[in-house]
Amino acid sequence: MATSKVIYQGDLRCESEHLQSGTKIYTDAPTDNHGKGEAFSPTDLCATSLVQCMLTTIAILGKDSGILIEGSYGTIQKNMNLKPRKIAEIVCDLHMKGNFTPDQKQFIEETAMNCPVALSLSSELKKTVTFNYD
């Protein structure tokens, strides 16, 4: 069964529907590549997915160990390579909310760096991740 349906709407914009839930997201080409920049670009979603996957995987695998990360967040900076045009680096600044032991911090960091999206991205893509424990 398909995961999503993507419709090109014209003017460098796509509508994507998650078929199980009906949720829709839109992408637009970035302003530095002929677009209006009115929504996430496809490469923005790729970079954003990395942090979403990191936080989700930590929450799933940490739950049984009492590692709760509600309120934790990450900011993402995507750096593009011009030729060939691709993501050169994703800079993630993770802010982990909670009082964690050194072992829990190690678990959090190893889990984040080995989440499914991180493991799926090219090894050529530089992933710079900073962990801040607030």
Long-range contacts (C-beta under 8 A, 24 or more apart in sequence): 11-36, 12-36, 13-38, 13-39, 14-42, 32-80, 33-85, 43-78, 43-80, 43-86, 43-87, 44-78, 46-78, 46-87, 46-121, 47-76, 47-77, 47-78, 47-87, 47-90, 48-76, 49-117, 50-76, 50-90, 50-92, 50-115, 50-117, 50-118, 50-121, 50-127, 51-75, 51-76, 51-92, 51-94, 52-117, 53-115, 53-116, 53-117, 53-118, 54-92, 54-94, 54-111, 54-112, 54-113, 54-115, 54-117, 54-118, 54-129, 55-94, 55-112, 56-115, 57-111, 57-112, 57-115, 57-116, 58-108, 58-111, 58-112, 58-115, 61-107, 61-111, 62-104, 62-107, 62-108, 62-111, 65-104, 65-107, 67-98, 67-100, 67-104, 67-107, 67-108, 68-98, 69-96, 69-97, 69-98, 69-108, 70-97, 71-97, 72-96, 72-97, 72-98, 73-97, 87-125, 88-125, 88-126, 89-125, 89-126, 89-127, 89-128, 90-121, 90-125, 90-126, 90-127, 90-128, 91-128, 91-129, 92-127, 92-128, 92-129, 92-130, 93-130, 93-132, 94-129, 94-130, 94-131, 94-132, 95-132, 95-134, 96-131, 96-132, 96-133, 96-134, 97-134, 98-133, 100-133, 105-131, 105-133
